[in-house]
Amino acid sequence: MIGLDALISGIEHQFGKENIRALYQFGAHELPAVRKHELHLLLVLEDGQLVRSNLPPKLTKGIASIQIFNVSELATASDVFPLEFMDLKWGRELLVGTDVLADVVIQGANIRHEAEFYTRSVILRLRAAVATNLSPTPVIAYGVSDVIRSIRGLLNQNEAGRVRTPEEVVNRMETWLKHPLPELKKSVTSQTIQQVDVASFLDELIILVKNIDQL
């Protein structure tokens, strides 16, 4: 188990304190001790700085994931990964440096594109599963999390009244669509996903994708 201060010092030593514009953490953590596979980090380096060496194993044991950007990459990367950056903005805790994510703007059109892409992808995969006599449950289980996450991103563009859980997202979707979504509700919990009626579930996704531009 490594202390958070030791982890920060190790990263600063490895990359050079003067080269680090910001270091953030996200997700579950326990202070002052960091447990193995708990920390998700975002490291923002000054432009022109490259990753040339590995972190020592004693440091990586405390890191579940680390994303590394140069400062100038943030704006364009947020266009390509809008949902990821929205999660980063909401869940960030600045450990070192300047809060450069505060100025990153997530475009609603990019989130809407993600939402439509994921929803249409599930529709296509489900149709293929039904046509070839494959179990639809893995397709639903794998795909619905991306659909919910992207719709949550659309709903949460304004931080007021943010929704967090899948159940909250589906409830907000029902209000927005003015249409019940019983099969989508079943799909977001492991206890009821096996009970999903595939035909009705597909109908609900089609209603969603037809109205997604209005959200």
C-alpha positions as CSV (number, residue, x, y, z in Angstrom):
1,M,0.0,0.0,0.0
2,I,1.5,3.4,-1.0
3,G,0.6,6.8,0.4
4,L,-1.0,9.4,-1.9
5,D,1.8,11.9,-1.2
6,A,4.4,9.3,-2.2
7,L,2.5,8.5,-5.4
8,I,2.4,12.2,-6.3
9,S,6.1,12.7,-5.5
10,G,7.0,9.7,-7.6
11,I,5.0,10.9,-10.6
12,E,6.6,14.4,-10.3
13,H,10.1,12.8,-10.1
14,Q,9.4,10.6,-13.1
15,F,8.0,13.3,-15.4
16,G,9.6,16.4,-13.9
17,K,7.6,18.7,-11.7
18,E,8.2,21.6,-14.2
19,N,6.6,19.5,-17.0
20,I,3.4,18.8,-15.2
21,R,0.5,21.2,-15.9
22,A,-2.0,19.2,-13.9
23,L,-2.5,15.8,-12.2
24,Y,-6.1,14.7,-11.4
25,Q,-7.6,11.6,-9.8
26,F,-11.0,10.1,-10.4
27,G,-13.0,7.3,-8.9
28,A,-12.8,5.4,-5.7
29,H,-9.9,6.1,-3.4
30,E,-9.0,5.9,0.2
31,L,-7.0,8.6,1.9
32,P,-4.2,8.8,3.0
33,A,-3.6,5.2,1.8
34,V,-4.2,4.2,-1.8
35,R,-5.2,0.7,-2.3
36,K,-4.2,-1.4,-5.3
37,H,-6.2,-0.8,-8.5
38,E,-8.1,2.1,-6.9
39,L,-6.8,5.3,-8.6
40,H,-7.7,6.6,-12.0
41,L,-5.4,9.4,-13.0
42,L,-5.2,12.1,-15.7
43,L,-1.8,13.6,-16.2
44,V,-1.6,16.8,-18.3
45,L,1.9,17.6,-19.5
46,E,3.3,20.8,-21.0
47,D,3.3,20.9,-24.8
48,G,6.3,19.1,-26.3
49,Q,6.8,16.8,-23.4
50,L,6.8,13.1,-24.2
51,V,6.5,10.0,-22.1
52,R,10.0,8.4,-22.4
53,S,10.2,6.1,-19.4
54,N,8.1,3.8,-17.3
55,L,6.7,4.4,-13.9
56,P,8.4,2.2,-11.2
57,P,6.3,-0.9,-10.4
58,K,5.8,0.3,-6.8
59,L,3.9,3.3,-8.1
60,T,1.8,1.5,-10.8
61,K,0.4,-0.9,-8.1
62,G,-1.7,2.0,-6.8
63,I,-3.0,3.0,-10.3
64,A,-5.9,1.4,-12.0
65,S,-5.5,3.6,-15.1
66,I,-3.7,6.7,-16.3
67,Q,-4.4,9.0,-19.2
68,I,-1.7,11.3,-20.4
69,F,-2.3,14.4,-22.6
70,N,-0.4,17.5,-23.6
71,V,-2.2,20.7,-22.8
72,S,-3.0,21.6,-26.4
73,E,-4.6,18.2,-27.0
74,L,-7.4,18.7,-24.4
75,A,-9.7,20.8,-26.6
76,T,-9.6,18.5,-29.6
77,A,-9.6,15.3,-27.5
78,S,-12.8,16.4,-25.8
79,D,-14.5,16.6,-29.2
80,V,-13.4,13.0,-30.0
81,F,-14.2,11.6,-26.5
82,P,-17.0,13.9,-25.2
83,L,-18.5,11.4,-22.7
84,E,-15.1,10.5,-21.2
85,F,-14.2,14.2,-20.8
86,M,-17.6,15.0,-19.3
87,D,-17.0,12.3,-16.7
88,L,-13.6,13.7,-16.1
89,K,-14.9,17.2,-15.6
90,W,-17.6,16.1,-13.1
91,G,-15.5,13.7,-11.1
92,R,-12.1,15.4,-11.1
93,E,-10.0,16.1,-8.0
94,L,-7.0,18.2,-8.7
95,L,-3.9,16.8,-7.0
96,V,-1.2,19.0,-8.6
97,G,-1.0,22.1,-10.8
98,T,-3.7,24.2,-12.5
99,D,-7.3,23.1,-13.1
100,V,-7.1,23.1,-16.9
101,L,-10.2,21.0,-17.3
102,A,-12.3,23.9,-16.0
103,D,-12.0,25.6,-19.3
104,V,-12.7,22.5,-21.5
105,V,-16.0,22.9,-23.3
106,I,-18.0,19.7,-24.1
107,Q,-20.1,20.3,-27.2
108,G,-23.7,19.0,-27.0
109,A,-23.6,17.9,-30.6
110,N,-20.7,15.6,-30.0
111,I,-22.5,13.9,-27.0
112,R,-25.7,13.6,-29.1
113,H,-23.7,11.9,-31.8
114,E,-22.3,9.4,-29.3
115,A,-25.8,8.7,-27.9
116,E,-27.2,8.1,-31.4
117,F,-24.2,5.9,-32.4
118,Y,-24.5,3.7,-29.3
119,T,-28.3,3.3,-29.6
120,R,-28.3,2.5,-33.3
121,S,-25.4,0.0,-32.7
122,V,-27.5,-1.9,-30.1
123,I,-30.5,-2.0,-32.4
124,L,-28.3,-3.5,-35.3
125,R,-26.6,-6.0,-33.0
126,L,-29.9,-7.1,-31.5
127,R,-31.6,-7.6,-34.9
128,A,-28.6,-9.7,-36.0
129,A,-28.8,-11.8,-32.8
130,V,-32.5,-12.5,-33.3
131,A,-32.0,-13.3,-37.0
132,T,-29.3,-15.8,-36.2
133,N,-30.9,-17.4,-33.2
134,L,-28.3,-16.1,-30.7
135,S,-29.1,-15.1,-27.2
136,P,-29.9,-11.4,-27.1
137,T,-29.1,-11.0,-23.4
138,P,-25.3,-10.5,-23.9
139,V,-26.0,-7.8,-26.6
140,I,-28.4,-6.0,-24.2
141,A,-26.0,-6.3,-21.2
142,Y,-23.0,-5.1,-23.2
143,G,-24.8,-2.3,-25.1
144,V,-27.2,-0.8,-22.7
145,S,-24.5,0.7,-20.4
146,D,-23.2,2.7,-23.3
147,V,-26.7,3.9,-24.3
148,I,-27.4,4.9,-20.7
149,R,-24.1,6.6,-20.2
150,S,-24.5,8.7,-23.4
151,I,-28.0,9.7,-22.6
152,R,-26.9,10.6,-19.1
153,G,-24.3,12.9,-20.8
154,L,-27.1,14.6,-22.8
155,L,-29.3,15.0,-19.7
156,N,-26.4,16.3,-17.6
157,Q,-25.1,19.0,-19.9
158,N,-26.5,21.4,-17.4
159,E,-25.2,20.5,-14.0
160,A,-28.4,21.5,-12.3
161,G,-30.4,18.4,-11.4
162,R,-27.8,15.9,-12.5
163,V,-28.9,12.3,-12.9
164,R,-26.4,9.6,-11.8
165,T,-27.9,6.1,-11.7
166,P,-29.2,4.1,-14.7
167,E,-32.7,4.1,-13.1
168,E,-32.7,7.9,-12.8
169,V,-31.7,8.2,-16.4
170,V,-34.5,5.9,-17.6
171,N,-37.0,7.8,-15.4
172,R,-35.9,11.1,-17.0
173,M,-36.1,9.6,-20.5
174,E,-39.7,8.5,-19.8
175,T,-40.5,12.1,-18.8
176,W,-38.8,13.6,-21.8
177,L,-40.2,11.1,-24.3
178,K,-43.7,11.1,-22.6
179,H,-43.6,7.3,-23.2
180,P,-43.1,4.4,-20.8
181,L,-39.9,2.4,-21.1
182,P,-40.5,-0.8,-19.1
183,E,-38.1,-3.0,-21.1
184,L,-35.3,-0.5,-20.8
185,K,-35.9,-0.3,-17.1
186,K,-35.5,-4.1,-16.9
187,S,-32.3,-4.0,-18.9
188,V,-30.4,-1.8,-16.5
189,T,-30.5,-4.3,-13.6
190,S,-29.0,-7.8,-13.5
191,Q,-32.0,-9.1,-11.6
192,T,-34.4,-8.4,-14.5
193,I,-32.4,-8.3,-17.7
194,Q,-33.3,-11.9,-18.5
195,Q,-37.0,-10.8,-18.5
196,V,-36.6,-8.2,-21.2
197,D,-38.9,-8.7,-24.2
198,V,-36.6,-8.1,-27.1
199,A,-39.2,-6.9,-29.6
200,S,-40.5,-4.3,-27.2
201,F,-37.0,-3.4,-26.2
202,L,-36.2,-2.7,-29.8
203,D,-39.3,-0.6,-30.2
204,E,-38.2,1.5,-27.2
205,L,-34.8,2.1,-28.7
206,I,-36.3,3.1,-32.0
207,I,-38.5,5.6,-30.3
208,L,-35.4,6.9,-28.5
209,V,-33.2,7.3,-31.6
210,K,-36.0,9.0,-33.5
211,N,-36.3,11.7,-30.8
212,I,-32.7,12.0,-29.7
213,D,-32.1,15.3,-31.7
214,Q,-34.7,16.9,-29.4
215,L,-32.8,16.3,-26.2
